[in-house]
């Protein structure tokens, strides 16, 4: 009897997902917990695994929108996974020009697109799991200029275009579902909040000295690198405890103050930025914070992050400095009313004790919702972050 593969609950308030790339084709054998299809939500791209070992009998929803609880495929459990149908028992050898349909590493969407473009999908380099050819690989192949056939004489070169009038080409690539969701949410954040940003800078010298002095011992004890983010998480928690307006949200005509500290950390996931949440960050040591962040980074890249891990943060930290950004205006992550932007550390001259010295400086940006956070609270909050980072002993003493 066929087993139904259903869309599971993927997080609070999420009732619909978009079917992304199928990682298996009809008839393929599958193992327990082997990923079958990617599900795209407004938070992340997730993989839906097989609940049993067996065979993927039929794909019912190859693409498009699906609701939680919908049946997207039928599975057959057990020995049937390796059994062939009578028509497949003695297949004729495929000719050298066989289509990509005989190649299990070509995804169905990629196969259809390649057929439309008249390309042999099996010859396209694959970037998916196990070298699978994805739709995006075919799109790149279609966009690339075709090489001349070896047996054809080289065509004469066209005359060079006039100076300043070279060939102008456009490439149209559809937005991924996750990118569309990100665009919608960012636009909504700009339209539905009274967002302002205040700026400051922090001397990173003492934090860098601590990392240099104790980094090796930290890694030896915990198996983790001592990063900058754990210092900022600790500083943010302490500042939120002192300025509770930034650890709140608006619900209708009420202000809800959170007496817990769930800190979202923006992580680049290839297709876009996702924000997994460190729960109860005030109760964690720096080593525990670094462990959680490292785990998030790995699982976001592997698309193993869980939907519930992206829900319910009370404040967000984003680090554009890892990409070289010197300054930016981070966008709020509603319903949160505050987000801290970190930036690249750059040595530059600053005045200190009446003298000009070269110090490793980081620009900081705090975007906030002016509906419930006044300028005084925002500036005080960011100044407190600066004080704690410039003298990190305060983090340990909580002063």
N, C-alpha and C positions, 0 to 999 in steps of 0.2 A: 504494500500500500504506500502510495506517495506521501511524503511528509511536506507540509507547507512551510515555506520560509517567509516569515512575516517581518514587517518593519517594527522594531522594538521601540519602546519609549526611549527617547534620546535626550531628555532633559525637560526641566520645568518650562511650561508654556509653549513648547515646540510640538505642534500637531502635524506638521507637514515637513517632508524632506524632498530633495531632488535626487533622483537616481543618477549617479555618476558613471564611472567606468566599470563595466563588468570585467572581473579578473579571470573568470572561467567561461567557457562556452558550453552550450548544450551537449551532453554526452560525456563531458570531462569527469574523470574521477576526482573526488574531493576527500580531504582528510578532516578529522575533527578539529574545529577551530581554525581551519584554513580560510583565509579571506576570500569571499565570493564577489562582493560588489562594494563600491564606494558610495556612501550616503553623504550628501552635502546638506548641512544645516546653515543657519545664519551665524553659527559660531565656529564651525570647523568642518573639515572633511574627515569622515570616519569610515572604517571598514566593517562590514557585516560578515561575521564568520559563519561557517557551516556548523550546525549543532551536532552533526553525525558524520561518520565516515561512510561514503557511498558514491553516488553519481548525481550530477546535476541533470535532471530529466528535461525540464522545460523552464525557460525564462518567460514569465508572464508580463512583466513591466520592464522592457529593455531600457527605457529612458523616460525623462519627464518627471512630473510631480507624483508623489505618493503620500498617503496618510499613514500615521502610526496605526498599526494593526493590519494594513493591507498585505495581501499575499503577493510576493514579487516573483517567487519561483517555486518549483516542485523538486524535491529531492527523493532519491531512492536509497535506502540504507542497506549496507551489508555487501554480500558477494556480488550483487548485481552491478557493483561499480566497475568490475573488470570484465563483465560479460558483454559480448558484442551482439547486436541484433542480427537476425539471419542475413539481412542484406549487407551487413558489414563483415560477416564472418570471413569471406574470402575476397577481399577487395582487390581489384585489378591494380597493378602497379601504376602509379601516377606518372604521366609523361613529364619531361623536363620543363614543360611550360605550364605545369599545373598552377591553378590559381591559389591565392593566399588562403582560400577556404580550407585547404588540407593542412595548413600550418597552425598547430594549437597555440603558438605564441603570438598570433595576430588576433587582437581583440575585434569583436564584431563591428563596433563603430568604425574602427580603423579600416577593416576590410571593406565596408560599404563605401567609405570615402575614397579609398584607393581605387575601387572599381569604377566609381564615377569619374575619377581623374585619369583612368586608363594606366595606372601604375601597378607593378607587381608588388603587393604589400610585403611579401616574404623577403624582398631584397632591401627593405627600408630598415635602417638601424633602429632598434627599440630602446626606449629609455624607461620602460615600466619594470615592475618586479620580474626577476628572472629573464630580463631581456625582451619582455613582451613589447610588441609594437602597439603603441597607443594612437588615438586619433590625432593628438598633438604632433606625433612624429610624422604622420602622413601630411598634416598641414604644412610642416616645415619642408618636407620633400616637395610638395606641390609648389610652394613659394620659391624654392631654390631654382636657379637657372639650369635647364637641362644640358647635359654634356653631349657633344656631338658623337654619333655612332662611329665605332672604330673603322668600319668598312666604307664609310662615306667620305668622299673627298671634302677637305675643309672648305667651307663656304667663304667666299671673299668677304673681307671685312668691310662693313659699311663705312662711309666717310665719317671722319671725326666731326662731332657737332661743334658749332661755333663756340668760342670761349665763353664760359659763363652760362651755357645753355645745355648742360649735360642731361642725361636721361633722368626723368622724374618718375618714381615708382611709389605706389601705395601698397601696403599690405594690410588686409582686413582680417583680424583674428577675433572670433567671438569671445566675449567675456566668459570666464569660467563661472559656474553658479556661485562659488564662494566669493569671487570678486564682485559679482552683482550684489550679493548680500551686504558685503562690506561697504560698497558705494551707497546703498540705500540707508544703512545705519549711520554712516558719517554725515550724509546730507540731512538726515533727521536730527542728528545731534546739533548741527549748526542752526537749523530752523526752529528747534523747540527749546533751546536754552539761551540764557543771556550770558554768553561766554565771554570772559575777559582773560587776559594773561598778564602776569607780573613776572619780572625777571630779577635774577641776582647772580652772583658768582661765588664759587667756593675754592679755596686753596686746598688742593688734594695732597699736599706734601706729607702731612702726618699719617694719613691713611696709607699712602704709598710706602712710607717708612715702616709702618706696622706690617704690611704685607711682605716687604723685603726681609724684615727681621724674623717674623714668625711663620711665613708662608710654608717653608720646608717642613717645620715641625707640625703645622696644621695638616698638611697633606699626608705626612707620615702617620699621624694619629687617626685621621678620619678618611683618608683615601680620596680627598677632594681638594681642589684648588681654592684658596681663599680669594674670592672675587670682590669686586666693588659693590655688587648689588646687595649683599647681606648687610653692609654698613648702611646703605640707603633705606633698606626695609626697616631696620632697627630705628633709624632716625625718623622715618615717616611715622612709625607707630607712636614714638614718643611725642612727636609734634601733634598728631591727631588726638592724643590723650589730653593735650593742653589746649587745642583749638578744635572742639568737637563739631563746629559748624561744617568742617570739611569731611567729617565722617558721617554724613547724613544724606537724606534724599527727600524729594518732594512727592507726596502722594495726595493728589487732589488739592485740597486747601490746607493740608497738614504737613508739618515737617517731622520726619522720623529720624531720631538720633540713634545711631547704632552704638551699642556698648560692647562690641566685639570688633576685631580688626582683621578682616579678610582682604589681603592685598593682592590685586591683580598685577601680573608681570607680563608685559607685552613681549611675545616671542614670534619671530619670523618663521613662518611655516612653508615657505616656497611659494604657495599660491596667494598668501596674504598674511596679515598679522592676526594672531589669535591671542587671547588674554586668559591663560589659566590662573587660578586663584590659590594663593597660599592661605589656608584656613588658620585662624587663630594665631596669626604671626607673632602676637605679643607673648605667646607661651613658648615660642621656639628659640633655641640657641642659634648662633650664627652658623654652626656646622649643620644643624637641621635645615636651616633656610637654604644654604648652599646645596644640600642634598636634594631638596624639593625642586629647586630651580634647575639643577642638572638633569633630573629625571624628566621634568617638563620639556626641556629642550630636546632630549632624545625622543620622547614619545610624540611630540608635535611633528618632528621631521619624519617619523615612521607612521604618522597618521593613527597612532594608538591612543591619543588623548581621549578621555571620556567626556561626554557632553556635560555631565554634572560638575566636572572640574572647571568649566568655563562660566559657571553661573554664580551670581550672588555676591560678587566682590563689593567692597565698600569704598575702595580707593585704588587707583592704578598708578604704576610706575612704568615709564617707557624710556628706553635708552637708545636714542638715535646716534649717540657717540660711537657705537660699534661700527656704524657705516660712515663715520667721518663728519657727521653733522656738527657744526659749531653753534648753531642756534636754531630754534624752531618754536612754533606755537602748537603744542599737542592738543588734539581734539578730545573733548570729554567722552567718556564711555557711560552713557545714561543707563540707569538713573543716578549714577554717581555724580557728585558735584565737584570733584577735584581730580586732577591728574598731574603728576610730576614728570617733567621731561629732563633727562640727563643728556649731556653732550660730550663731545670729544675733549680730552685733556690736552691742553696746549701750553707749552712754556711761553710766558710773556712777561714783560716788565710790569711790576706793580709797586706802589708806594708802601713801604713797611717801616714803621718806626722812623719816619723822616728820611728814609733812603729808598732809592730805586733798586729793586732786586728782581731777579728772574725766578718765577714760581710756576709750578704746574697748576694751571687754573682750569676749572670747568664752569661753563655757563649752565645755569639752572633756570627752568621755566615752570611756572605753575599756572595752569589754566583752571578756572573756577566758574561756577554758575553764580552770577551776581544776584540772582533772585533770592538766595538765602545766605550767600557769603559776601560780606562787605570787603572793601579794599583793605581796611585795617586788619581784619582777620587773615586775609590772603597774604599780605606783606609780612605780617608777624609770623605766620606759618613758615613761609619760605626762608625768612631770616633765621628761624629756629633750626631748620634743616642745615643751613650754612654753618651755624655755630656748632652743631653736633658733628658735622663732617670735618670741620677744621680742627676740632679738639675731640677726637673719638673716645677719649677716656670718659667723657661725659655720658657716652652710651652705656658703658659698664656701670657707672655710678648713678645713672638715671638722674642727672642734675643739669 
